[in-house]
Amino acid sequence: MSRKTREVVPYHEFTKAQWADLRAGEPMTLDRADLERLRSLNDPISLTEAEQIYLPVTRLLSFYVEAVQDLHTASKKFLGTNGRKVPFIIGVAGSVAVGKSTTARVLTALLQRWPTSPKVELVTTDGFLHANKVLEKRGLMERKGFPESYDRASFIEFLAAVKSGQDQVQAPIYSHLVYDVLPGETITVEQPDILLVEGLNILQPGELPKTGRPIAFASDFLDFSVYIHAEEHYLRAWYVERFLQLRDTAFRDPSSFFHRFSKLTEKEATDMAISIWRQINLPNLVENILPTRGRADLILTKAVDHSVSHVALRRL
């Protein structure tokens, strides 16, 4: 008779109410106007949601940051060196339309308002996409957002430079209006205490070389990672909703890469959005993004109304 074994669960599981209790009186430093400014186009977030979900997250992060700082202090003491300040890097991952940008911006704003007033900066991986002319040359325009559409070497170099404490590190800028990286335009990251990096593929390990040469992955530089999860049919509906809203707003700008879509009827736009989802976003989700969920330190699962309904925290 085979011995019955118990499945090992790598996460602590929390209902929304259980997670909210872990706020432990942490004061809310944002108001409704702040949240309205920080949220994405079709990603509603209430003050209650921020208090119940994101305040406990930042309280948890404060403990992690303190622990990592203590570890660096111990390492410098052992080595007998002063060393440079090493930033705490947080990765925010998840599907298209799940609300990564809202989560990253809200966390950034809350972290900036800690009593110690840390220097907190936010970078998105969109800037590390290959330029459209490169994607076109390689036949990858229809694979934009897939791992191969990114300049992963440059992204790794950026993370390594930030993590090593360099005074100033440049990151390229991506424009969603023109749907391309802006040539010659960069933002400067200057020795932050905390850096948030938001993007689809933050947790992907990448392809292993056949030569046996050791390589680094983006996730090697993360001190903490958050994955935003939702069921696929929710994500599809949210993507279509966002597409329709963009048709009536940003797409109307003649300089928009998607200006031609502003002339579509609602049915035509809906059909177009569903087609893009099925041909591009869904395969990328299934093949590349969703499989990385189990690598995250924290998983925030959203319900149909965009609110977080369930939290999972990796066991140490």
N, C-alpha and C positions, 0 to 999 in steps of 0.2 A: 504494500500500500504506500503510495507516495505521500510524503510529508507535506502538509498544507503550509504554505508560506504566506506571509503577509506582505502586500505590496508596499514598497518604500515610497512615501510621498515626500518629495523634496521641498514642499512649500507649506508654510502656515497659511490656512485659509480663513478669511474674514468676511462676514456679511458687512453691508454698509454701516449698520448700526455699531457693530463690534469695532470696526476700524475707526469710526467717528469718536468712540470713547478714548482712543489713543491720542486724541488732540491734547488731553490733559491740561486744559485751560490756556493753551497757546493763544495769544491775542491775534485777532484778525487785523491785518495792516492794509488790506485793500478794501475798496468800496465798490458799489455797483458800477459807477462810472469807469473805474479802473478795469473791471472785468469786461465791460462793453468795448473798451478800447483794445483789450488784449485778445479777445476771442476771434476765431476765424469766421468767415462769412456765414456758414450754416452750422456752426457748432455752438449752440447755446450753453451757457454755464451760469448758474445762479450763485448768489452769495452763500447760500446754504451749502451748495455743492462744494464750493471752495473751502468752506469751514470744515465740512465733514470728511473730505477726501484729501485735499491738497495741504491743509495745515498739518495733519498727522504725517504726511509724506515729508514735509520740510522739517518737522520735529525729528523724525527718524534720520534724515540726512544730517542734521546737526550732530547727532551722535557718531555717525559714520565719519564725517569730516574731522571731528575731534580725535577719533581713534586713529585715522590715517596720519594726522599731524603728529600724534604721539609716536607712531611707528617711524616716521621720518626722523623725528628727534632722536629716537633710540639708535637708528641707523647711523646718523651723523656722529653721535657720541661714540659709537663703536669704531667708526672709521677715523675719528679725530679730525673731522672737517666741518666747515661751516655750511657749505653747500648753498645752492639757490633755492628760493621758494618754489615748491612743487605744487601746481594747482590740482584741485580735486575735479576730476572730469566725470560728468554724468551724461549717459547716452539715453536718448528718447527715441524709441523705434515703434513701428506699427505700419499698418496698411495705408494706402491712399484713402483720404476722406474719413479716417478714424478720429482725427482731432489731435494729431501730434503737435502741430504748431501752437494750438491753444494751450495744451498741457505744458509745453516747453516755455511759453511766454509767461504763463501764470506762475510756474515754479521759479522762473528767473526773477520776477517781480517780488515774490514772497522772500526769496533768499536774499535779495538786495536789501530788504528791510529788516534783516536780523539786527538785534541790538548792537552787534559788533560791526555793522555796516561793511560787510565783505564786498570786494570787487567781483561782480558776477557778469559774465558775458555769454552770449548765445550765438552759435554758428550753425547754419544748416548745411547738409551735405549737397544740396542742389548746386552750390557753387563749384563742386568738384565733378559735375557732369562734364563729359567731353563736349566741346562746342558743336553746334549743329553741323558745321561743315565737316568735322571729323566723323560724326555719326553717319552723315550722308555718304561719305567716302567708304565707310566700313559697312554700309547697309544696315545700320542699327537705329535709324530714326523710329521705326516701329517697336523698338526694344528700349526706348528711353525709360529709365527708372530701373531696368534690370541691372544686375551687377556689372555686366560687361560694358555698360554705357558710362560708367564712372572712371575717372582717372584715379584708380585706387592707390597707385604709388605716390601721387602727390598728396592724397588725403593722409596716408600713413606718415609721410614726411612732415605734414602739418601737425598731426597729433604728437609725433615724436619731439618736434621742436618746442611745442607748448609744454609738454610734460618735462622736458629737460630744463625748463625755466628760462628760455631765451627772452630777452627784453621785449622784442617786437616780432610777431609772426604774422605774415600776410595770408589772408584767405580770399579766394575769388568770390565775385558776386554774381548771382543768377537773377535774371529778371523774368518773372512769370508773365509779364505783359508781352515781351518779345519772344518768350519761350526759348531763351538762350543765355549762355554765360556772357557777361558784358566785358568785351576785350579791354584789358588794361586797368579795369576797376577792381579794387580790393578793399577789404576792411582790415584793420590792424588789431590784433589781439595782443594786449600789453600786460603780461604777467598777472592774470586774474587769480583770485583766490579760488574761484569756482568757474568752470567752463561747462556749459550745456551744449551738447552736439545733438541735433535733431535730424533724423532721416530714415528712409526706408530700410537701408541695409546696414545699419550700425552694428548689428550683432552677427552678421554673416562671417564665417571663417574664411571664405575665399578658396580658391583652388590651390592645392598643394603642388609644388614643383616636382618634376620627375627626377631632378638631379640630386635630391637629398639635401639641398641647401636650406638652412634654417631661414624662415621668413617670419615677419610680424603681421598680425592682423589688427584691424581697427579696435576690436574688443579687448586686445591686450593692454590698451591704454586707458580703458574705462575703470573708474573706481566704483561705479554704481550704474545700473542700467534699469530703465523703465520700458515696459512693452505695453502699448495700448491695444486692447483686443476687443473685437466685436464679431458677431456672427456674420457670415458672408452676405446673407440677404439684407441685413441692416446696412452693411457697407455699400452694397450696390444701390440701395435706395438713397442713401446719403450722397453718393457720388452723382446720381442723376439729379437730385435736388440742387446740389451745388452747381452743376453744369447749367441748369435752367436759370439759376440766379445770376451766374456769370454772363449768360446770354443777354440778360437785361441790364447788365452793369458794365463790367470790364471789357467784354467782347465788343461793346459799342464803340470803343475807342478805335479810331482808324489805324492807329499804330500797333494795335494788338495783333499778335500772330493768329488769333482765332476770330478776327473781325468778321470773317465770312460766315461764321456760325450765328452771328447776331441777327442774320436775315432769315434764319430757319423758323418755321412755325413751331409751336410747342410740341406737337407730335413728332415732327422731324427732329427737333432737338433731343427729345426723349429717346427716340430710336437711335440717334447718333451716340448719345451717352451710353446707352445699354450696349451698343456695338463695341465702343472703346473699352468698356469695362470687361466684356467677355473676351475680347481679342488680346488685350494688353494687361490691364490691371489684375484681372482674376488669375491668369497664369502666373504672373509675377508673385502674387500673394501666395498661391498654392506651392509654387516651386521654390521660392526664395525667402519670403518674408515670414510666413506662418511657421515654417520649421524652426525658426530661431527663437520662438517664444519661450521655449524651455531653457534658454540660456540667460534670460533676464533675471535680475534680482527682485524686481517687483512687477507684477502683472495687474493692470487695472482693466477690468472687464466692463464694457458699457452695455446698457440696455437700449431698447428701441428709441427712447427719448434722448439719447446721448449721455444720460447720467451714468455714473459709475455704480454698478450694482454689486460688485464683488471684487475683493482684493486678495492677492496671493503674494506672500513675502517668502523669499527663499530662506530655508533654514541654514544656519551657519554650522 
